[in-house]
């Protein structure tokens, strides 16, 4: 079963856990169910409490959601991050320049903006063609 089949089960069908085969039970992914349920504004509190159930206890998680969520058809949309990934080599130059981690360098990209990054790349000895190529994606 896919994650969408499981979401349909906990929101509308609500079959008993024992009605699923062992393979189907193994396909239940508590983590992804928590993520999808928490994206629906009306169910965030339910998902918050549901996340306290340990991930390996799939049956408890399934029964919890079947019991707590009303029996109605809802669209549980997964909201993706709108933040774009920065080029790995740009992050490496920033991390080396400031002696920070790549995670911190990603935050610096938004602080430095294009001009600051261009300055760091020039100081690092990157040629103009390469700088233009690296800065294409940065606003």
N, C-alpha and C positions, 0 to 999 in steps of 0.2 A: 504494500500500500504506500502511496505517496503522502507527503505532508498534507496535501489538500484533501485527500480522502480522510485523514485523521481529523482535520479541522471540521469537516462535514459531520463526522461521527460525534464529536463532542458538542457540536452546536445544534444539529437537527436530528440525526438518526438515533444516537444514544444507545447503541447496542451494548450488551453486557460484555465484559472483558473476556469471559470464558467462551464467547461465541467466535472469537478470532483464533486462527491457527497459530502455532508457535512462531512460524516465520512472520506472520503479520504482526504479532506482538513484539517480535524483535525489531520490526521496522518502525515501531513507535519511537519518535525522537522527542524526548521531553524538552530538551533545550529549544528546538525549533518551534514546538507548540507554545512554549512560554513566550518566545519572541513574537510570534504572530498574534497571539491573544493580547499581549501587552500593547500592540500597535493600535488596537481599537480603543478609542477614548473611554467608552463606557465600561470596559473590562480591565482597566489598568490595575485597580485595587485587587481584583480577583487574581490577576496574574502575579501581582506582588506577593500575595500570600502563597500562591501555588509554587513559586520559586523556592520556597523554604523546604519543599519536599525534595529529598535527595534524588539526583538524576537517575541512578540505577533502579529506583522504585517506580517503574513505568506504570504498573497497575494502579498504584495509589494516585499518581498524577492523572491518569485517565479518568478514574472514578471521581476525583476531586472536580475536574473540569465538567464532567457530565452532570454532576450534582449542582455545581455553582452557576453554570451558564444557563440562561433561559433557552427553551427549545424554540428557536426561531432561526431563520436563514439570515445570516449576516455576512458581509464581505469583510474578511480580515485581511486588509491590505498591508503588505510589508513595505515600510518606508525606507528607502535607500538614502544613504548620505549624499548630499549634493556637493560635498567637498571633493575636488579632483586630486588625484595622486600627483605628486611632484616627481619629476625626473630624478632617479636615484643618484646620478652623478652630480646634479646640482646640490642635492642634500649632502653628498659626501664632501663637496667643496666647502659648504657652509659649516658642516660639522668639524672639518679639519681647521678651518679658519678660527672658529670660536672654541675649539676643543670641547665639543658637546656631543651628545648622542644624536643618532639620526632622527629619533622621535622629537627631540627638542629642535633640531634643525628644521623640521617640518613646520613647527610653530614660527620659527624665525622667518620663513619664507613670507608669511603674511604680515610680519612686522616690517621687514626690510623692503618689501615690494620690489618691483623690477629694477629700479635704479640702484638700490643697495646690493642686490644680488649681482648685478652687472659689475659693480665696483669690486666686489669680492672675487669674481671670476677673473677680472683684469689683473688684480693683485696676485692671483694664483698662477698667472702666466698662460691663461687660456687664450688662443688666438681669436680674432674677431668673428671669423666664420662660425667657429664652434660656439661662441657666446650667443650669436644670433639664433643658432639652432637650438641651444639649450633654453633660451628665454622665450621661444615661440609660444609655449603653453602658459606662461606666467603673465598675468594682466598687469 
